[in-house]
């Protein structure tokens, strides 16, 4: 069957993609997690937390991430007062550490065989049922996740394509939107490749396991399973840097 992909831009001043958050320490990965992206899609589609079959359907989409701008790892301290003690004999003040990525930009590509389903997700991202956020409710996206106009004028994810996941990661325009950075990279003859993580078969020699595939988001029944990913890079080529709009001005 034909393969289709949906390309999204995840850009925000702050993002957080927790992998092992427990108690007073809330961590973040260096790129979006499968559970975080599935939660984002579920919010757009209006899927409740306890609709496990719909969540598993979304989690079955193959996912790849290209890091178009590495985020800066930051940490916030949160103080909570009047927290009941475990013995019930009074109250205490607790301190929590919450990590996040500042100024990161990611290209996220979802691959599947059902083009109609991917198109439905695309339309939901353009007009979401519930507010979208990148890991935490306080972290809304800085720009649309997918374009509303012609691809050549897009300054975000190109949306639905007939490319494979790997092709989209290799050919999608660079999402960096700072003019000075783009100009500097056009002149640079020793560019740093863009880091990628891609869902793969667990039998691949370079496969790494990540425990971030959601089975249930129900408040008292959160469950996750593992997936295999391989890490790699794609070259930052002239074609990725120079958009059609920029080329028409030269």
Kinemage of the C-alpha trace (Angstrom):
@kinemage 1
@onewidth
@group {chain A} dominant
@subgroup {mainchain}
@vectorlist {calphas} color= white
{ca unk a 1} P 0.000 0.000 0.000
{ca unk a 2} L 1.154 3.603 -0.604
{ca unk a 3} L 2.916 5.399 2.236
{ca unk a 4} L 1.955 8.918 3.302
{ca unk a 5} L 3.481 11.314 5.809
{ca unk a 6} L 2.339 14.301 7.835
{ca unk a 7} L 5.022 16.913 8.581
{ca unk a 8} L 4.576 19.143 11.654
{ca unk a 9} L 6.539 22.061 13.086
{ca unk a 10} L 6.920 22.154 16.880
{ca unk a 11} L 8.216 25.592 17.812
{ca unk a 12} L 7.732 27.374 21.134
{ca unk a 13} L 9.727 29.531 23.563
{ca unk a 14} L 9.518 26.593 25.990
{ca unk a 15} L 8.831 22.875 25.481
{ca unk a 16} L 9.018 19.902 27.834
{ca unk a 17} L 8.965 16.228 26.838
{ca unk a 18} L 9.125 14.215 30.033
{ca unk a 19} L 10.364 10.635 30.008
{ca unk a 20} L 10.975 9.718 33.656
{ca unk a 21} L 9.142 12.429 35.617
{ca unk a 22} L 8.490 11.322 39.169
{ca unk a 23} L 7.501 13.190 42.326
{ca unk a 24} L 9.473 16.445 42.681
{ca unk a 25} L 11.656 16.101 39.565
{ca unk a 26} L 10.053 16.726 36.148
{ca unk a 27} L 12.571 15.959 33.426
{ca unk a 28} L 12.557 16.587 29.678
{ca unk a 29} L 14.036 14.705 26.762
{ca unk a 30} L 16.075 16.530 24.113
{ca unk a 31} L 13.370 15.930 21.487
{ca unk a 32} L 9.608 15.241 21.461
{ca unk a 33} L 8.452 11.899 22.872
{ca unk a 34} L 5.907 9.593 21.267
{ca unk a 35} L 3.567 10.058 24.226
{ca unk a 36} L 3.838 13.851 23.979
{ca unk a 37} L 3.061 13.911 20.257
{ca unk a 38} L 0.166 11.461 20.649
{ca unk a 39} L -1.230 13.664 23.423
{ca unk a 40} L -0.955 16.679 21.116
{ca unk a 41} L -2.857 14.876 18.341
{ca unk a 42} L -5.482 13.624 20.797
{ca unk a 43} L -6.125 17.182 22.013
{ca unk a 44} L -6.560 18.383 18.432
{ca unk a 45} L -8.986 15.541 17.650
{ca unk a 46} L -10.869 15.809 20.940
{ca unk a 47} L -10.026 12.264 22.064
{ca unk a 48} L -10.647 11.741 25.817
{ca unk a 49} L -7.853 10.453 28.048
{ca unk a 50} L -9.645 7.152 28.670
{ca unk a 51} L -10.283 6.345 24.978
{ca unk a 52} L -7.471 3.811 24.865
{ca unk a 53} L -8.291 2.348 21.438
{ca unk a 54} L -8.058 5.770 19.743
{ca unk a 55} L -4.808 6.544 21.564
{ca unk a 56} L -3.277 3.242 20.488
{ca unk a 57} L -4.382 3.963 16.904
{ca unk a 58} L -2.460 7.254 16.984
{ca unk a 59} L 0.544 5.630 18.660
{ca unk a 60} L 0.740 3.111 15.790
{ca unk a 61} L 1.770 5.878 13.404
{ca unk a 62} L 5.486 5.704 12.691
{ca unk a 63} L 7.279 8.822 13.961
{ca unk a 64} L 10.492 10.609 13.120
{ca unk a 65} L 11.969 13.828 14.529
{ca unk a 66} L 14.483 16.219 13.002
{ca unk a 67} L 16.057 18.748 15.347
{ca unk a 68} L 16.136 22.012 13.395
{ca unk a 69} L 17.239 24.019 16.430
{ca unk a 70} L 18.678 22.372 19.519
{ca unk a 71} L 16.990 23.733 22.624
{ca unk a 72} L 18.761 25.075 25.687
{ca unk a 73} L 18.094 22.928 28.748
{ca unk a 74} L 16.700 25.096 31.551
{ca unk a 75} L 15.396 24.422 35.050
{ca unk a 76} L 12.695 26.104 37.109
{ca unk a 77} L 12.239 25.818 40.864
{ca unk a 78} L 8.643 25.583 42.055
{ca unk a 79} L 7.750 26.079 45.718
{ca unk a 80} L 4.451 24.699 47.002
{ca unk a 81} L 3.284 25.669 50.465
{ca unk a 82} L 0.830 24.041 52.875
{ca unk a 83} L 1.292 20.535 51.482
{ca unk a 84} L -0.147 17.944 53.923
{ca unk a 85} L 2.465 15.710 55.510
{ca unk a 86} L 2.381 11.974 54.937
{ca unk a 87} L 1.419 11.418 58.577
{ca unk a 88} L -1.477 13.875 58.373
{ca unk a 89} L -0.128 15.808 61.333
{ca unk a 90} L 0.532 19.154 59.695
{ca unk a 91} L 1.725 20.885 56.569
{ca unk a 92} L 5.047 21.451 54.868
{ca unk a 93} L 6.679 23.339 51.981
{ca unk a 94} L 7.959 21.314 49.019
{ca unk a 95} L 10.428 22.215 46.275
{ca unk a 96} L 10.162 20.725 42.766
{ca unk a 97} L 12.601 20.918 39.861
{ca unk a 98} L 11.025 21.279 36.400
{ca unk a 99} L 13.210 21.042 33.321
{ca unk a 100} L 12.344 22.360 29.869
{ca unk a 101} L 13.899 23.218 26.499
{ca unk a 102} L 14.130 26.881 25.573
{ca unk a 103} L 13.973 28.048 21.936
{ca unk a 104} L 13.943 24.580 20.366
{ca unk a 105} L 12.427 23.829 16.943
{ca unk a 106} L 11.538 20.329 15.759
{ca unk a 107} L 10.252 18.836 12.533
{ca unk a 108} L 8.023 15.884 13.474
{ca unk a 109} L 6.942 13.497 10.717
{ca unk a 110} L 4.203 10.890 11.144
{ca unk a 111} L 3.981 8.066 8.606
{ca unk a 112} L 1.050 5.786 7.826
{ca unk a 113} L -0.828 4.066 5.022
{ca unk a 114} L -4.221 5.681 5.695
{ca unk a 115} L -4.087 9.039 3.901
{ca unk a 116} L -7.637 9.893 4.973
{ca unk a 117} L -6.727 9.478 8.635
{ca unk a 118} L -3.630 11.664 8.261
{ca unk a 119} L -5.739 14.281 6.463
{ca unk a 120} L -8.213 14.197 9.363
{ca unk a 121} L -5.365 14.794 11.817
{ca unk a 122} L -4.076 17.662 9.671
{ca unk a 123} L -7.459 19.397 9.673
{ca unk a 124} L -7.770 18.885 13.434
{ca unk a 125} L -4.379 20.532 13.986
{ca unk a 126} L -5.604 23.549 11.987
{ca unk a 127} L -8.794 23.805 14.078
{ca unk a 128} L -8.190 21.837 17.314
{ca unk a 129} L -10.995 20.757 19.623
{ca unk a 130} L -8.893 21.519 22.718
{ca unk a 131} L -5.927 23.902 23.141
{ca unk a 132} L -2.580 22.604 21.936
{ca unk a 133} L 0.570 22.750 24.049
{ca unk a 134} L 4.064 21.322 23.758
{ca unk a 135} L 4.465 19.110 26.794
{ca unk a 136} L 2.883 21.379 29.423
{ca unk a 137} L -0.225 23.538 29.402
{ca unk a 138} L 1.884 26.679 29.880
{ca unk a 139} L 3.827 25.973 26.649
{ca unk a 140} L 1.632 26.822 23.608
{ca unk a 141} L 3.107 26.635 20.090
{ca unk a 142} L 4.642 29.802 18.644
{ca unk a 143} L 3.346 29.169 15.103
{ca unk a 144} L 0.877 26.849 13.363
{ca unk a 145} L 1.930 23.211 13.313
{ca unk a 146} L 0.966 22.786 9.652
{ca unk a 147} L 0.583 25.233 6.792
{ca unk a 148} L -2.779 26.572 5.672
{ca unk a 149} L -1.503 27.734 2.302
{ca unk a 150} L 0.554 26.522 -0.667
{ca unk a 151} L 3.627 24.556 0.288
{ca unk a 152} L 6.024 26.951 -1.367
{ca unk a 153} L 4.863 29.752 0.933
{ca unk a 154} L 4.925 27.691 4.121
{ca unk a 155} L 6.867 28.809 7.181
{ca unk a 156} L 5.891 25.721 9.164
{ca unk a 157} L 5.233 22.007 8.644
{ca unk a 158} L 4.202 21.143 5.085
{ca unk a 159} L 1.457 18.819 6.313
{ca unk a 160} L 0.309 15.809 4.268
{ca unk a 161} L 2.728 14.497 1.630
{ca unk a 162} L 3.215 11.329 -0.418
{ca unk a 163} L 6.790 11.002 0.824
{ca unk a 164} L 8.094 8.376 3.182
{ca unk a 165} L 9.157 9.451 6.661
{ca unk a 166} L 12.844 9.314 5.733
{ca unk a 167} L 12.281 11.341 2.548
{ca unk a 168} L 10.386 14.022 4.457
{ca unk a 169} L 13.133 14.313 7.082
{ca unk a 170} L 15.720 14.707 4.333
{ca unk a 171} L 13.903 17.164 2.044
{ca unk a 172} L 11.566 19.265 4.221
{ca unk a 173} L 12.616 22.944 4.308
{ca unk a 174} L 14.629 23.963 7.358
{ca unk a 175} L 12.323 25.428 10.014
{ca unk a 176} L 14.839 27.899 11.449
{ca unk a 177} L 13.165 31.316 11.112
{ca unk a 178} L 15.897 33.687 12.290
{ca unk a 179} L 17.084 35.585 9.205
{ca unk a 180} L 20.617 36.131 10.528
{ca unk a 181} L 21.079 32.420 11.273
{ca unk a 182} L 19.790 31.418 7.832
{ca unk a 183} L 22.102 33.924 6.156
{ca unk a 184} L 25.086 32.698 8.149
{ca unk a 185} L 24.382 29.062 7.257
{ca unk a 186} L 24.099 29.909 3.568
{ca unk a 187} L 27.683 31.176 3.750
{ca unk a 188} L 28.903 28.343 5.957
{ca unk a 189} L 30.924 25.664 4.159
{ca unk a 190} L 31.138 23.315 7.172
{ca unk a 191} L 27.532 23.005 8.330
{ca unk a 192} L 26.538 20.862 11.289
{ca unk a 193} L 24.120 18.084 10.225
{ca unk a 194} L 20.626 18.012 11.733
{ca unk a 195} L 20.085 15.336 14.367
{ca unk a 196} L 17.255 12.824 13.845
{ca unk a 197} L 15.453 10.064 15.733
{ca unk a 198} L 13.303 7.590 13.790
{ca unk a 199} L 11.055 4.698 14.815
{ca unk a 200} L 12.638 1.429 13.678
{ca unk a 201} L 12.498 -2.322 14.159
{ca unk a 202} L 13.970 -3.526 17.477
{ca unk a 203} L 16.174 -5.969 15.558
{ca unk a 204} L 18.175 -3.193 13.901
{ca unk a 205} L 21.758 -3.086 15.229
{ca unk a 206} L 21.562 0.593 16.236
{ca unk a 207} L 18.097 0.377 17.825
{ca unk a 208} L 17.519 2.042 21.210
{ca unk a 209} L 14.479 1.342 23.390
{ca unk a 210} L 12.346 4.213 24.684
{ca unk a 211} L 9.464 3.665 27.083
{ca unk a 212} L 7.172 6.390 25.759
{ca unk a 213} L 4.396 4.743 23.727
{ca unk a 214} L 1.100 5.582 25.472
{ca unk a 215} L -1.437 2.835 26.122
{ca unk a 216} L -3.641 4.904 28.446
{ca unk a 217} L -3.707 8.513 29.645
{ca unk a 218} L -6.429 7.864 32.244
{ca unk a 219} L -5.462 9.705 35.468
{ca unk a 220} L -5.302 6.546 37.606
{ca unk a 221} L -4.247 4.159 34.834
{ca unk a 222} L -1.321 5.695 32.952
{ca unk a 223} L 0.435 2.949 30.998
{ca unk a 224} L 3.246 2.959 28.450
{ca unk a 225} L 5.062 0.463 26.261
{ca unk a 226} L 8.439 0.531 24.546
{ca unk a 227} L 9.419 1.418 21.014
{ca unk a 228} L 12.720 1.133 19.164
{ca unk a 229} L 14.370 4.185 17.619
{ca unk a 230} L 17.568 4.821 15.740
{ca unk a 231} L 19.427 8.100 15.908
{ca unk a 232} L 21.149 9.692 12.953
{ca unk a 233} L 21.654 12.923 11.020
{ca unk a 234} L 20.628 14.513 7.740
{ca unk a 235} L 22.754 17.121 5.940
{ca unk a 236} L 21.716 20.762 6.068
{ca unk a 237} L 21.819 21.398 2.312
{ca unk a 238} L 21.315 24.558 0.293
{ca unk a 239} L 17.938 23.201 -0.802
{ca unk a 240} L 16.763 22.968 2.812
{ca unk a 241} L 17.967 26.475 3.667
{ca unk a 242} L 16.778 28.438 0.640
{ca unk a 243} L 12.987 28.544 0.436
{ca unk a 244} L 11.108 29.031 -2.800
{ca unk a 245} L 10.217 32.566 -1.689
{ca unk a 246} L 13.878 33.406 -1.050
{ca unk a 247} L 14.980 31.859 -4.355
{ca unk a 248} L 12.478 33.989 -6.288
{ca unk a 249} L 14.081 37.131 -4.842
{ca unk a 250} L 17.586 36.273 -6.003
